[in-house]
Amino acid sequence: MHVHPIVAKVTDRIRQRSAQARSGFLRRTEAARSNGTVRAKTPCTNLAHAFAASGSDDKRALREARWPNVGIVSAYNDMLSAHQPLERYPAIIKQAVRQAGAVAQFAGGVPAMCDGVTQGEPGMELSLFSRDVIAMSTALALSHNVFDAALCLGVCDKIVPGLLIGALSFAHLPVIFVPGGPMPSGAPNAEKAKIRQLFAQGKIDRAALLESEAQSYHAPGTCTFYGTANTNQMLMELMGLHLPGAAFVNPNTPLRDALTAEAARRVARITALGGDYVPLAQVVDERAVVNGIVGLHATGGSTNHTIHIVAIARAAGVLVDWDDFAELSAAVPLLARVYPNGSADVNAFHAAGGMGLLVRELLGAGLLHGDVATVAGPGLARYAQEPFLDDGRLAWRDAPAASLDRSVLRGCAEPFSADGGLKVLGGNLGRAVIKVSACRPEHRSVTAPALVFDSQEAVAAAFARGALKRDFVAVVRFQGPRANGMPELHKLTPLLGVLQDQGYKVALVTDGRMSGASGKVPAAIHVTPECLAGGPLARVRDGDLLRLDAEAGVLSADVEPAEWARRAPATADLSANQHGLGRELFAGMRGLATGAEAGAMSFGAALAPETA
């Protein structure tokens, strides 16, 4: 099968770099698999506990250990619109697996916080490490060791990466991810962005802003812009962990329920008890990881995945870095324009041909590894199809031959951009990533004096008093994982957007995150090493001339080298970030966190001990 030379080169480099870690991961996975069906060996007292609450038919099947037992791990709660639909799934799953000759038990729940609710609030400082808590919660759910397969129910930002990291500790099991789907389209995204900027300028009141937001986020389902949550769904599909075409079907529809039921039946059929065993370790390898990175670039996905994909990969013994992302980005065309790098939402993307058309185009150009294992069977070609109901029965057909809306989705012959729009920047300020798919070419290079802040609230205060009406580079420091948990800095997007619209040359440099909200203002984010770990960004002073050049890949301070070397890094009072809303409970995670390019994990070294 034809593979683009850059894709082949990067994959080979990752394979060689990962040889020792991957070998250790596979060795541990095989040791777990070789134990066979665990229930047959479980002491009677333990086993009796495991099925005590089951119905008589399920109890009989679990006693005899003949039928597969599927563990359900869910991120359900009814405050998050994306996860509220998951309430109905366990009943659908249990009925479906019985039809396939299996049993399903609800193994455990994982926490699911919403970045949209905590955005700009102290609780956002728990967000990144909630991924690690979710990974550990997934491990706890499966630790009873009585399951032959697992279904992971989750959608949003840290939840899917956390579920997958946790599941990879049980990679001898087949695992399918079961999404919830996006809510129906609400207020247009361009209008939402306009209202936010008007509020930032004091031209409308809070009631008008709230009404606009309520029209955007208005129903069960995932938020419809292309942020981290919907990028997760693309990623699970391209990594072969969804059923084909499952990502963007709306919740509470007959097709969505049919896909959920089929995922349950399918996972029951691919356990070690049958003849079509497909363990998670077989699906998630270096080729699947590269396929996910390619999808990230082709769709202009969330910058959070320059952290999450690294962490997921490491959990599978695969070691990737930002240079891999950058080299792939240069070879992968941008095929989708979905807000914030366009005005359409994911429903429009899905209607235009969606994941099926995207997969077919990327496969045809050799930009994906097609010869991978997936939960749907061998090869990625199945994912160039879309699901539909044929007289009430689930079926698949080829995706549309051409995009049904070229303003949203295109083929490789006519991309929106020749590259994926994700760049790596480097220089005497460290390394950073920048997403330029939504940033106009004339804004991609900014050289201007630095204005240094220790919080996004300080930037907002300067904006409110009119102190930012000038060309400048905002340096927002001490926002890394060790400092305060690396919150997203969404408050800055409307403010800096207003100034850019007024004709000022503005940019952002930070060791914090921006997520899928990275947009029209150039933002060098995830700067590593972070300030609290001795990163050079802490040496920047007000007035230093900074250069952010996304085209040349440069992030530097124009300071005389001797002066730069003499400067002591600044310090910050982080005491206010250590307590309140549970932040004190995450102190250990902050202290253990790896850098952003190493996945910002609190247990990073433990995932690939052969490389430690």
Buried (B, 14 or more C-beta within 10 A) or exposed (E): EEBBEBBBBBBEBBBEBBEEBBEBBBEBBEEBBEEEBBBEEBEEEBBEEBBEEBEEEBBBBBBEBEBBBBBBBBBBBEEBBBBBBBEBBBEBBBEBBBEBBBBBBBBBBBBBBBBBEBBBEBBBBBBBBBBBBBBBBBBBBBBBBBBBBBBBBBBBBBBBBBBBBBBBBBBBBBBBBBBBBBBBBBBBBEBBBEBBBBBBEEEBEEEEBEEBBEBBBBBBBBBBBBBBBBBBBBBBBBBBBBBBBBBBBBBBEEBBBBBBBBBBBBBBBBBBBBEEBBBBBBBBBBBBBBBBBBBBBBBBBBBBBBBBBBBBBBBBBBBBBBBBBBBBBBBBBBBBBBBBBBBBBBBBBBBBBBBBBBBBBBBBBBBBBBEBBBBBBEBBBBBBBBBBEEEEEBEBEEBBEEBBBEEBBBBBEEBBBEBBBBBBBBBBBBBBBBBBBBBEEEBBBBBBEBBBBBBBEBBBEBBEEEEBEEBBBBBBBBBBBBBBBBBBBBBBBBBBBBBBEEEBBBBBBBBBBBBBBBBBBBBBBBBBBBBBBEBBBBBBEEEBEBBBBBEEBBBBBEBEEEEBEEBEBBEBEBEEBEEEEEBEEBEEBBEBBBBBBBBBBBBBEEBBEBBE
